[in-house]
Amino acid sequence: MFFKKKYSYNVLDPKHVKDPEAAFIIAIRREIEKLNDVKIPSMSWGYDTNNGPATWCKDYPVANGKRQSPIDIVPNSVSQEPSLQNNPLRVTYKPEPDVDISNTGASVKVQMTQQSELTGGPLKGKYRLEQFHLHWGSENSKGSEHTVNGKMYPAELHLVHWNADKYSSFGEAADKSDGLAVLGYFVKIGKEHKGFKQITDHLKEITKTGSHSPSPGKFDPSCLVKDDISRYWTYEGSLTTPPLYESVTWIVFDDVMEISQEQLNGLRSIKNCENCCIQNNYRPPVPICDRSVKASFSGASKLK
């Protein structure tokens, strides 16, 4: 028998926010709002014209850096790197006894607690899975952050890992040049994703920014990764949201994750701090500058 947990408190009340830093910020905001009788936006950045990617460089100068992400991947300009085939990418994920699903105001985030690891490929050492989230568009013709020959997909999945061999926590690793590794999957519309359904079934419980929902029962993050992970592109890049740290080794698969239209619509229904549906929460591609993109495979891309 299964029942949904109902919260009798405001999930944006500092007393009920798990992250101490977030709770502190919320508390300060509320005091200022009381004193000045005004509402303060909960994020200084977003995806609208007045606070979107084109404006991020004002508060985050690194936005104009030479190691920024995402990029447009041009397969004909990519060279195959033999060492990537000689050192296969390995995903060793462990089932989560339960997961915390949250609305960050910019996306849906699913937090991991087990020691799930990513090794091999372009990586030196073990990288631990911290969380995953997605970016999506308001319509199916757009939404992904990376593009291939300029083509966008309806959404993009990011599985975020940190260098557990060199650093003691995600926070310590986040701004280091070798601190993070992100697996990226383009998302297309098709049949329902059975594993992802455990997440999308709870989206109605996190429509408000800052809200959390526990997902009872085991969740295996390996359901998000294809059996064949031998075909990918990799390059040195950054976080695609502020603070835009240039700390990410990107691994973008020459493959897609398939979800249903209903599942994508569920993502589009969660709301930001202005009580508007989160849509078009993607950063457009930025210049590749003098970087090179390497492929783990030869021949043409499978993506169409």
ChimeraX attribute file (.defattr): number of C-alpha atoms within 10 A of each C-alpha:
attribute: neighborCount
match mode: 1-to-1
recipient: residues
	/A:1	2
	/A:2	6
	/A:3	6
	/A:4	11
	/A:5	11
	/A:6	8
	/A:7	11
	/A:8	6
	/A:9	9
	/A:10	12
	/A:11	16
	/A:12	17
	/A:13	13
	/A:14	19
	/A:15	14
	/A:16	13
	/A:17	18
	/A:18	10
	/A:19	9
	/A:20	12
	/A:21	11
	/A:22	13
	/A:23	17
	/A:24	14
	/A:25	12
	/A:26	17
	/A:27	16
	/A:28	12
	/A:29	16
	/A:30	18
	/A:31	11
	/A:32	13
	/A:33	13
	/A:34	11
	/A:35	8
	/A:36	10
	/A:37	10
	/A:38	11
	/A:39	11
	/A:40	13
	/A:41	10
	/A:42	15
	/A:43	12
	/A:44	11
	/A:45	19
	/A:46	21
	/A:47	18
	/A:48	13
	/A:49	9
	/A:50	11
	/A:51	14
	/A:52	16
	/A:53	20
	/A:54	14
	/A:55	17
	/A:56	22
	/A:57	15
	/A:58	11
	/A:59	12
	/A:60	15
	/A:61	12
	/A:62	18
	/A:63	26
	/A:64	14
	/A:65	18
	/A:66	16
	/A:67	25
	/A:68	24
	/A:69	28
	/A:70	23
	/A:71	21
	/A:72	19
	/A:73	20
	/A:74	13
	/A:75	19
	/A:76	10
	/A:77	10
	/A:78	15
	/A:79	15
	/A:80	17
	/A:81	18
	/A:82	13
	/A:83	11
	/A:84	22
	/A:85	17
	/A:86	11
	/A:87	14
	/A:88	16
	/A:89	20
	/A:90	14
	/A:91	18
	/A:92	13
	/A:93	18
	/A:94	17
	/A:95	18
	/A:96	19
	/A:97	14
	/A:98	16
	/A:99	21
	/A:100	16
	/A:101	25
	/A:102	24
	/A:103	25
	/A:104	20
	/A:105	25
	/A:106	25
	/A:107	22
	/A:108	25
	/A:109	19
	/A:110	22
	/A:111	18
	/A:112	23
	/A:113	16
	/A:114	14
	/A:115	16
	/A:116	20
	/A:117	20
	/A:118	23
	/A:119	19
	/A:120	17
	/A:121	20
	/A:122	22
	/A:123	18
	/A:124	11
	/A:125	13
	/A:126	18
	/A:127	27
	/A:128	26
	/A:129	30
	/A:130	20
	/A:131	20
	/A:132	21
	/A:133	19
	/A:134	24
	/A:135	25
	/A:136	27
	/A:137	23
	/A:138	17
	/A:139	15
	/A:140	17
	/A:141	14
	/A:142	18
	/A:143	26
	/A:144	30
	/A:145	29
	/A:146	27
	/A:147	20
	/A:148	17
	/A:149	12
	/A:150	11
	/A:151	14
	/A:152	21
	/A:153	23
	/A:154	22
	/A:155	31
	/A:156	26
	/A:157	22
	/A:158	20
	/A:159	20
	/A:160	23
	/A:161	26
	/A:162	30
	/A:163	27
	/A:164	19
	/A:165	12
	/A:166	14
	/A:167	16
	/A:168	11
	/A:169	14
	/A:170	19
	/A:171	11
	/A:172	13
	/A:173	19
	/A:174	24
	/A:175	18
	/A:176	16
	/A:177	15
	/A:178	19
	/A:179	25
	/A:180	29
	/A:181	29
	/A:182	25
	/A:183	20
	/A:184	27
	/A:185	27
	/A:186	27
	/A:187	25
	/A:188	21
	/A:189	19
	/A:190	12
	/A:191	12
	/A:192	15
	/A:193	17
	/A:194	13
	/A:195	15
	/A:196	17
	/A:197	14
	/A:198	16
	/A:199	20
	/A:200	20
	/A:201	12
	/A:202	18
	/A:203	23
	/A:204	13
	/A:205	20
	/A:206	20
	/A:207	25
	/A:208	24
	/A:209	24
	/A:210	20
	/A:211	19
	/A:212	25
	/A:213	21
	/A:214	16
	/A:215	20
	/A:216	16
	/A:217	13
	/A:218	12
	/A:219	19
	/A:220	17
	/A:221	21
	/A:222	15
	/A:223	14
	/A:224	17
	/A:225	17
	/A:226	13
	/A:227	9
	/A:228	9
	/A:229	15
	/A:230	18
	/A:231	20
	/A:232	22
	/A:233	23
	/A:234	23
	/A:235	20
	/A:236	22
	/A:237	26
	/A:238	29
	/A:239	24
	/A:240	21
	/A:241	18
	/A:242	17
	/A:243	17
	/A:244	24
	/A:245	24
	/A:246	25
	/A:247	22
	/A:248	28
	/A:249	22
	/A:250	25
	/A:251	26
	/A:252	22
	/A:253	23
	/A:254	22
	/A:255	20
	/A:256	20
	/A:257	19
	/A:258	17
	/A:259	20
	/A:260	17
	/A:261	15
	/A:262	14
	/A:263	19
	/A:264	22
	/A:265	14
	/A:266	16
	/A:267	23
	/A:268	22
	/A:269	17
	/A:270	25
	/A:271	23
	/A:272	22
	/A:273	18
	/A:274	12
	/A:275	12
	/A:276	14
	/A:277	18
	/A:278	27
	/A:279	22
	/A:280	21
	/A:281	25
	/A:282	26
	/A:283	21
	/A:284	18
	/A:285	18
	/A:286	18
	/A:287	15
	/A:288	19
	/A:289	10
	/A:290	7
	/A:291	12
	/A:292	12
	/A:293	19
	/A:294	21
	/A:295	25
	/A:296	26
	/A:297	18
	/A:298	13
	/A:299	9
	/A:300	9
	/A:301	16
	/A:302	9
	/A:303	11
	/A:304	7
